[in-house]
Amino acid sequence: MNDNTEVTNQTEVQMRKGVLVYCVLLLLKDGSVYSSEIIRSLREAELIIVEGTLYPLLSRLAKDHLLSYEWQESEQGPPRKYYQLTEEGHALLVELKRTYTKLHNSINTLEKGKKS
């Protein structure tokens, strides 16, 4: 692996980490979601590889009162924990959308180059 590939891989990991909270909140914006569904959606979007990345994040977001959860009985085994946004979580989602849009627009401006 050459130096550029290593730098690219490290940068990609950091970029994914940087948007992970926003992406998790987006997945929960319409209601309760089981953690396995969150993992599947993030994997499909190529944003997460390992489950060990998500569970600490969900715990931290719940501790910060951005998510709540409830246990629901499952026909396929033990009860499942379903996560949903709190009022504070919805407010953060609005703020993060604004921040992401601003960042995206700034990057687009840089990609287009200076206007003469």
VMD Tcl script that builds the backbone (N, CA, C; Angstrom):
set m [mol new atoms 348]
animate dup $m
set s [atomselect $m all]
$s set {name element resname resid chain x y z} {
  {N N MET 1 A 0.846 -1.172 0.000}
  {CA C MET 1 A 0.000 0.000 0.000}
  {C C MET 1 A 0.893 1.238 0.000}
  {N N ASN 2 A 0.668 2.142 -0.939}
  {CA C ASN 2 A 1.498 3.348 -0.956}
  {C C ASN 2 A 0.975 4.373 0.037}
  {N N ASP 3 A 1.753 5.424 0.256}
  {CA C ASP 3 A 1.400 6.439 1.254}
  {C C ASP 3 A 0.066 7.115 0.944}
  {N N ASN 4 A -0.210 7.384 -0.340}
  {CA C ASN 4 A -1.461 8.044 -0.699}
  {C C ASN 4 A -2.663 7.168 -0.367}
  {N N THR 5 A -2.560 5.879 -0.594}
  {CA C THR 5 A -3.668 4.972 -0.286}
  {C C THR 5 A -3.939 4.960 1.211}
  {N N GLU 6 A -2.888 4.935 2.005}
  {CA C GLU 6 A -3.047 4.932 3.458}
  {C C GLU 6 A -3.698 6.225 3.938}
  {N N VAL 7 A -3.247 7.350 3.417}
  {CA C VAL 7 A -3.821 8.648 3.794}
  {C C VAL 7 A -5.283 8.708 3.355}
  {N N THR 8 A -5.569 8.237 2.164}
  {CA C THR 8 A -6.945 8.216 1.664}
  {C C THR 8 A -7.834 7.373 2.566}
  {N N ASN 9 A -7.370 6.192 2.931}
  {CA C ASN 9 A -8.161 5.307 3.793}
  {C C ASN 9 A -8.401 5.940 5.166}
  {N N GLN 10 A -7.375 6.534 5.748}
  {CA C GLN 10 A -7.524 7.178 7.058}
  {C C GLN 10 A -8.489 8.353 6.983}
  {N N THR 11 A -8.388 9.127 5.929}
  {CA C THR 11 A -9.266 10.279 5.758}
  {C C THR 11 A -10.712 9.827 5.568}
  {N N GLU 12 A -10.906 8.779 4.788}
  {CA C GLU 12 A -12.259 8.254 4.573}
  {C C GLU 12 A -12.882 7.797 5.887}
  {N N VAL 13 A -12.112 7.111 6.713}
  {CA C VAL 13 A -12.608 6.658 8.017}
  {C C VAL 13 A -13.030 7.861 8.864}
  {N N GLN 14 A -12.205 8.891 8.891}
  {CA C GLN 14 A -12.525 10.087 9.683}
  {C C GLN 14 A -13.767 10.802 9.146}
  {N N MET 15 A -13.909 10.851 7.832}
  {CA C MET 15 A -15.095 11.483 7.244}
  {C C MET 15 A -16.359 10.713 7.617}
  {N N ARG 16 A -16.292 9.406 7.552}
  {CA C ARG 16 A -17.448 8.582 7.928}
  {C C ARG 16 A -17.808 8.792 9.389}
  {N N LYS 17 A -16.815 8.798 10.252}
  {CA C LYS 17 A -17.067 9.033 11.680}
  {C C LYS 17 A -17.725 10.387 11.891}
  {N N GLY 18 A -17.282 11.357 11.109}
  {CA C GLY 18 A -17.800 12.715 11.250}
  {C C GLY 18 A -19.270 12.860 10.904}
  {N N VAL 19 A -19.792 12.019 10.057}
  {CA C VAL 19 A -21.201 12.126 9.662}
  {C C VAL 19 A -22.072 11.024 10.262}
  {N N LEU 20 A -21.480 10.140 11.046}
  {CA C LEU 20 A -22.219 8.987 11.550}
  {C C LEU 20 A -23.396 9.383 12.446}
  {N N VAL 21 A -23.211 10.331 13.349}
  {CA C VAL 21 A -24.313 10.759 14.216}
  {C C VAL 21 A -25.459 11.285 13.359}
  {N N TYR 22 A -25.133 12.143 12.406}
  {CA C TYR 22 A -26.156 12.697 11.518}
  {C C TYR 22 A -26.903 11.580 10.795}
  {N N CYS 23 A -26.187 10.593 10.287}
  {CA C CYS 23 A -26.812 9.494 9.546}
  {C C CYS 23 A -27.706 8.644 10.443}
  {N N VAL 24 A -27.274 8.386 11.664}
  {CA C VAL 24 A -28.105 7.616 12.604}
  {C C VAL 24 A -29.386 8.389 12.909}
  {N N LEU 25 A -29.279 9.683 13.150}
  {CA C LEU 25 A -30.467 10.489 13.421}
  {C C LEU 25 A -31.401 10.498 12.220}
  {N N LEU 26 A -30.843 10.559 11.020}
  {CA C LEU 26 A -31.676 10.496 9.806}
  {C C LEU 26 A -32.464 9.187 9.740}
  {N N LEU 27 A -31.824 8.091 10.103}
  {CA C LEU 27 A -32.501 6.793 10.058}
  {C C LEU 27 A -33.634 6.695 11.077}
  {N N LEU 28 A -33.564 7.484 12.137}
  {CA C LEU 28 A -34.575 7.433 13.194}
  {C C LEU 28 A -35.633 8.526 13.076}
  {N N LYS 29 A -35.518 9.384 12.095}
  {CA C LYS 29 A -36.404 10.548 12.025}
  {C C LYS 29 A -37.875 10.201 11.848}
  {N N ASP 30 A -38.178 9.036 11.283}
  {CA C ASP 30 A -39.572 8.678 11.023}
  {C C ASP 30 A -40.170 7.718 12.040}
  {N N GLY 31 A -39.422 7.362 13.085}
  {CA C GLY 31 A -39.981 6.488 14.099}
  {C C GLY 31 A -38.975 5.496 14.641}
  {N N SER 32 A -39.466 4.542 15.415}
  {CA C SER 32 A -38.628 3.558 16.092}
  {C C SER 32 A -37.961 2.601 15.118}
  {N N VAL 33 A -36.691 2.317 15.391}
  {CA C VAL 33 A -35.920 1.413 14.532}
  {C C VAL 33 A -35.091 0.489 15.420}
  {N N TYR 34 A -35.094 -0.778 15.068}
  {CA C TYR 34 A -34.302 -1.791 15.756}
  {C C TYR 34 A -32.840 -1.627 15.359}
  {N N SER 35 A -31.931 -1.844 16.293}
  {CA C SER 35 A -30.511 -1.598 16.039}
  {C C SER 35 A -29.979 -2.387 14.838}
  {N N SER 36 A -30.431 -3.595 14.633}
  {CA C SER 36 A -29.973 -4.367 13.465}
  {C C SER 36 A -30.383 -3.710 12.154}
  {N N GLU 37 A -31.545 -3.047 12.158}
  {CA C GLU 37 A -31.982 -2.323 10.962}
  {C C GLU 37 A -31.090 -1.107 10.709}
  {N N ILE 38 A -30.670 -0.453 11.784}
  {CA C ILE 38 A -29.753 0.690 11.650}
  {C C ILE 38 A -28.439 0.211 11.040}
  {N N ILE 39 A -27.909 -0.873 11.568}
  {CA C ILE 39 A -26.649 -1.425 11.057}
  {C C ILE 39 A -26.783 -1.798 9.584}
  {N N ARG 40 A -27.874 -2.465 9.236}
  {CA C ARG 40 A -28.081 -2.876 7.839}
  {C C ARG 40 A -28.122 -1.653 6.920}
  {N N SER 41 A -28.871 -0.632 7.322}
  {CA C SER 41 A -28.976 0.577 6.500}
  {C C SER 41 A -27.630 1.278 6.348}
  {N N LEU 42 A -26.868 1.358 7.434}
  {CA C LEU 42 A -25.552 1.996 7.365}
  {C C LEU 42 A -24.591 1.186 6.498}
  {N N ARG 43 A -24.663 -0.126 6.592}
  {CA C ARG 43 A -23.817 -0.978 5.743}
  {C C ARG 43 A -24.191 -0.821 4.274}
  {N N GLU 44 A -25.481 -0.795 3.990}
  {CA C GLU 44 A -25.931 -0.624 2.603}
  {C C GLU 44 A -25.442 0.700 2.026}
  {N N ALA 45 A -25.358 1.707 2.877}
  {CA C ALA 45 A -24.870 3.020 2.449}
  {C C ALA 45 A -23.346 3.114 2.523}
  {N N GLU 46 A -22.691 1.996 2.891}
  {CA C GLU 46 A -21.239 1.923 3.013}
  {C C GLU 46 A -20.682 2.917 4.024}
  {N N LEU 47 A -21.422 3.098 5.126}
  {CA C LEU 47 A -20.996 4.026 6.164}
  {C C LEU 47 A -20.468 3.348 7.407}
  {N N ILE 48 A -20.725 2.056 7.560}
  {CA C ILE 48 A -20.268 1.349 8.758}
  {C C ILE 48 A -19.989 -0.097 8.376}
  {N N ILE 49 A -18.988 -0.651 8.971}
  {CA C ILE 49 A -18.617 -2.032 8.690}
  {C C ILE 49 A -18.919 -2.927 9.892}
  {N N VAL 50 A -18.511 -2.502 11.085}
  {CA C VAL 50 A -18.615 -3.354 12.265}
  {C C VAL 50 A -19.677 -2.839 13.236}
  {N N GLU 51 A -20.367 -3.786 13.875}
  {CA C GLU 51 A -21.403 -3.441 14.842}
  {C C GLU 51 A -20.829 -2.696 16.041}
  {N N GLY 52 A -19.589 -3.010 16.405}
  {CA C GLY 52 A -18.959 -2.397 17.567}
  {C C GLY 52 A -18.842 -0.893 17.469}
  {N N THR 53 A -18.999 -0.351 16.290}
  {CA C THR 53 A -18.976 1.098 16.104}
  {C C THR 53 A -20.306 1.715 16.519}
  {N N LEU 54 A -21.394 1.005 16.250}
  {CA C LEU 54 A -22.722 1.581 16.461}
  {C C LEU 54 A -23.179 1.550 17.916}
  {N N TYR 55 A -23.012 0.444 18.597}
  {CA C TYR 55 A -23.589 0.309 19.939}
  {C C TYR 55 A -23.082 1.353 20.931}
  {N N PRO 56 A -21.781 1.654 20.976}
  {CA C PRO 56 A -21.337 2.739 21.875}
  {C C PRO 56 A -21.948 4.091 21.488}
  {N N LEU 57 A -22.108 4.312 20.186}
  {CA C LEU 57 A -22.707 5.567 19.721}
  {C C LEU 57 A -24.164 5.667 20.179}
  {N N LEU 58 A -24.930 4.588 20.010}
  {CA C LEU 58 A -26.329 4.599 20.449}
  {C C LEU 58 A -26.424 4.834 21.956}
  {N N SER 59 A -25.542 4.203 22.713}
  {CA C SER 59 A -25.537 4.397 24.169}
  {C C SER 59 A -25.232 5.849 24.533}
  {N N ARG 60 A -24.256 6.430 23.851}
  {CA C ARG 60 A -23.899 7.825 24.133}
  {C C ARG 60 A -25.048 8.770 23.780}
  {N N LEU 61 A -25.685 8.529 22.637}
  {CA C LEU 61 A -26.802 9.385 22.224}
  {C C LEU 61 A -27.984 9.262 23.199}
  {N N ALA 62 A -28.217 8.059 23.708}
  {CA C ALA 62 A -29.279 7.865 24.700}
  {C C ALA 62 A -28.911 8.562 26.013}
  {N N LYS 63 A -27.648 8.433 26.419}
  {CA C LYS 63 A -27.176 9.087 27.652}
  {C C LYS 63 A -27.308 10.602 27.543}
  {N N ASP 64 A -27.103 11.130 26.330}
  {CA C ASP 64 A -27.216 12.575 26.090}
  {C C ASP 64 A -28.656 13.018 25.829}
  {N N HIS 65 A -29.617 12.104 25.993}
  {CA C HIS 65 A -31.052 12.380 25.847}
  {C C HIS 65 A -31.458 12.754 24.426}
  {N N LEU 66 A -30.685 12.283 23.456}
  {CA C LEU 66 A -31.007 12.525 22.050}
  {C C LEU 66 A -31.822 11.371 21.477}
  {N N LEU 67 A -31.686 10.208 22.088}
  {CA C LEU 67 A -32.456 9.025 21.716}
  {C C LEU 67 A -33.102 8.461 22.966}
  {N N SER 68 A -34.213 7.791 22.745}
  {CA C SER 68 A -34.788 6.962 23.806}
  {C C SER 68 A -34.955 5.577 23.180}
  {N N TYR 69 A -35.299 4.617 24.000}
  {CA C TYR 69 A -35.505 3.278 23.463}
  {C C TYR 69 A -36.573 2.569 24.266}
  {N N GLU 70 A -37.129 1.566 23.637}
  {CA C GLU 70 A -38.096 0.727 24.321}
  {C C GLU 70 A -37.864 -0.714 23.895}
  {N N TRP 71 A -38.142 -1.605 24.813}
  {CA C TRP 71 A -38.021 -3.028 24.528}
  {C C TRP 71 A -39.340 -3.514 23.956}
  {N N GLN 72 A -39.261 -4.265 22.866}
  {CA C GLN 72 A -40.461 -4.842 22.262}
  {C C GLN 72 A -40.274 -6.344 22.140}
  {N N GLU 73 A -41.330 -7.065 22.439}
  {CA C GLU 73 A -41.292 -8.520 22.312}
  {C C GLU 73 A -41.040 -8.900 20.860}
  {N N SER 74 A -40.339 -10.007 20.686}
  {CA C SER 74 A -40.018 -10.500 19.352}
  {C C SER 74 A -40.543 -11.920 19.206}
  {N N GLU 75 A -41.070 -12.225 18.031}
  {CA C GLU 75 A -41.520 -13.586 17.754}
  {C C GLU 75 A -40.335 -14.509 17.485}
  {N N GLN 76 A -39.170 -13.925 17.265}
  {CA C GLN 76 A -37.993 -14.696 16.876}
  {C C GLN 76 A -36.923 -14.734 17.964}
  {N N GLY 77 A -37.303 -14.635 19.216}
  {CA C GLY 77 A -36.304 -14.699 20.272}
  {C C GLY 77 A -36.570 -13.709 21.379}
  {N N PRO 78 A -35.495 -13.235 22.003}
  {CA C PRO 78 A -35.649 -12.316 23.145}
  {C C PRO 78 A -36.194 -10.954 22.701}
  {N N PRO 79 A -36.646 -10.145 23.651}
  {CA C PRO 79 A -37.124 -8.791 23.311}
  {C C PRO 79 A -36.029 -7.994 22.603}
  {N N ARG 80 A -36.477 -7.044 21.786}
  {CA C ARG 80 A -35.550 -6.210 21.012}
  {C C ARG 80 A -35.652 -4.759 21.470}
  {N N LYS 81 A -34.513 -4.091 21.433}
  {CA C LYS 81 A -34.456 -2.676 21.805}
  {C C LYS 81 A -34.657 -1.836 20.537}
  {N N TYR 82 A -35.703 -1.010 20.550}
  {CA C TYR 82 A -35.995 -0.109 19.441}
  {C C TYR 82 A -35.690 1.321 19.875}
  {N N TYR 83 A -34.969 2.033 19.021}
  {CA C TYR 83 A -34.549 3.401 19.307}
  {C C TYR 83 A -35.438 4.395 18.576}
  {N N GLN 84 A -35.644 5.550 19.212}
  {CA C GLN 84 A -36.359 6.641 18.559}
  {C C GLN 84 A -35.761 7.961 19.015}
  {N N LEU 85 A -35.960 8.990 18.214}
  {CA C LEU 85 A -35.451 10.319 18.555}
  {C C LEU 85 A -36.304 10.933 19.659}
  {N N THR 86 A -35.653 11.634 20.550}
  {CA C THR 86 A -36.349 12.460 21.535}
  {C C THR 86 A -36.584 13.829 20.906}
  {N N GLU 87 A -37.244 14.698 21.634}
  {CA C GLU 87 A -37.427 16.068 21.159}
  {C C GLU 87 A -36.072 16.728 20.920}
  {N N GLU 88 A -35.128 16.488 21.849}
  {CA C GLU 88 A -33.778 17.039 21.689}
  {C C GLU 88 A -33.084 16.443 20.467}
  {N N GLY 89 A -33.321 15.167 20.207}
  {CA C GLY 89 A -32.743 14.515 19.038}
  {C C GLY 89 A -33.262 15.096 17.748}
  {N N HIS 90 A -34.564 15.384 17.705}
  {CA C HIS 90 A -35.139 16.026 16.513}
  {C C HIS 90 A -34.527 17.409 16.304}
  {N N ALA 91 A -34.348 18.146 17.392}
  {CA C ALA 91 A -33.746 19.482 17.285}
  {C C ALA 91 A -32.307 19.392 16.782}
  {N N LEU 92 A -31.559 18.412 17.302}
  {CA C LEU 92 A -30.180 18.230 16.836}
  {C C LEU 92 A -30.152 17.853 15.361}
  {N N LEU 93 A -31.085 17.019 14.930}
  {CA C LEU 93 A -31.141 16.632 13.520}
  {C C LEU 93 A -31.311 17.858 12.627}
  {N N VAL 94 A -32.172 18.777 13.024}
  {CA C VAL 94 A -32.372 20.012 12.258}
  {C C VAL 94 A -31.059 20.800 12.190}
  {N N GLU 95 A -30.367 20.919 13.326}
  {CA C GLU 95 A -29.097 21.655 13.360}
  {C C GLU 95 A -28.035 20.968 12.507}
  {N N LEU 96 A -27.954 19.647 12.602}
  {CA C LEU 96 A -26.944 18.916 11.825}
  {C C LEU 96 A -27.237 18.975 10.330}
  {N N LYS 97 A -28.507 18.980 9.959}
  {CA C LYS 97 A -28.852 19.115 8.539}
  {C C LYS 97 A -28.361 20.465 8.018}
  {N N ARG 98 A -28.579 21.508 8.809}
  {CA C ARG 98 A -28.123 22.845 8.432}
  {C C ARG 98 A -26.593 22.858 8.299}
  {N N THR 99 A -25.913 22.257 9.268}
  {CA C THR 99 A -24.450 22.210 9.258}
  {C C THR 99 A -23.936 21.410 8.071}
  {N N TYR 100 A -24.551 20.249 7.816}
  {CA C TYR 100 A -24.129 19.413 6.694}
  {C C TYR 100 A -24.340 20.139 5.366}
  {N N THR 101 A -25.472 20.781 5.211}
  {CA C THR 101 A -25.761 21.509 3.967}
  {C C THR 101 A -24.746 22.624 3.750}
  {N N LYS 102 A -24.426 23.352 4.817}
  {CA C LYS 102 A -23.440 24.432 4.711}
  {C C LYS 102 A -22.072 23.876 4.313}
  {N N LEU 103 A -21.659 22.792 4.949}
  {CA C LEU 103 A -20.381 22.162 4.629}
  {C C LEU 103 A -20.361 21.644 3.190}
  {N N HIS 104 A -21.442 21.000 2.797}
  {CA C HIS 104 A -21.551 20.478 1.430}
  {C C HIS 104 A -21.440 21.618 0.413}
  {N N ASN 105 A -22.133 22.721 0.672}
  {CA C ASN 105 A -22.072 23.876 -0.231}
  {C C ASN 105 A -20.668 24.472 -0.274}
  {N N SER 106 A -19.999 24.522 0.873}
  {CA C SER 106 A -18.630 25.053 0.913}
  {C C SER 106 A -17.686 24.192 0.081}
  {N N ILE 107 A -17.822 22.883 0.208}
  {CA C ILE 107 A -16.973 21.974 -0.569}
  {C C ILE 107 A -17.266 22.120 -2.054}
  {N N ASN 108 A -18.534 22.230 -2.418}
  {CA C ASN 108 A -18.886 22.430 -3.834}
  {C C ASN 108 A -18.270 23.715 -4.378}
  {N N THR 109 A -18.268 24.756 -3.562}
  {CA C THR 109 A -17.660 26.014 -3.975}
  {C C THR 109 A -16.167 25.820 -4.241}
  {N N LEU 110 A -15.481 25.113 -3.355}
  {CA C LEU 110 A -14.056 24.858 -3.538}
  {C C LEU 110 A -13.783 23.992 -4.757}
  {N N GLU 111 A -14.647 23.002 -4.987}
  {CA C GLU 111 A -14.460 22.124 -6.150}
  {C C GLU 111 A -14.605 22.884 -7.461}
  {N N LYS 112 A -15.513 23.844 -7.481}
  {CA C LYS 112 A -15.750 24.623 -8.700}
  {C C LYS 112 A -14.620 25.609 -8.978}
  {N N GLY 113 A -13.880 25.953 -7.941}
  {CA C GLY 113 A -12.769 26.895 -8.096}
  {C C GLY 113 A -13.235 28.322 -7.974}
  {N N LYS 114 A -12.264 29.195 -8.007}
  {CA C LYS 114 A -12.533 30.618 -7.895}
  {C C LYS 114 A -13.278 31.126 -9.108}
  {N N LYS 115 A -14.255 31.982 -8.839}
  {CA C LYS 115 A -14.971 32.630 -9.937}
  {C C LYS 115 A -14.204 33.892 -10.327}
  {N N SER 116 A -14.095 34.119 -11.612}
  {CA C SER 116 A -13.370 35.313 -12.082}
  {C C SER 116 A -14.270 36.492 -12.221}
}
mol reanalyze $m
mol bondsrecalc $m
mol representation Tube
mol addrep $m
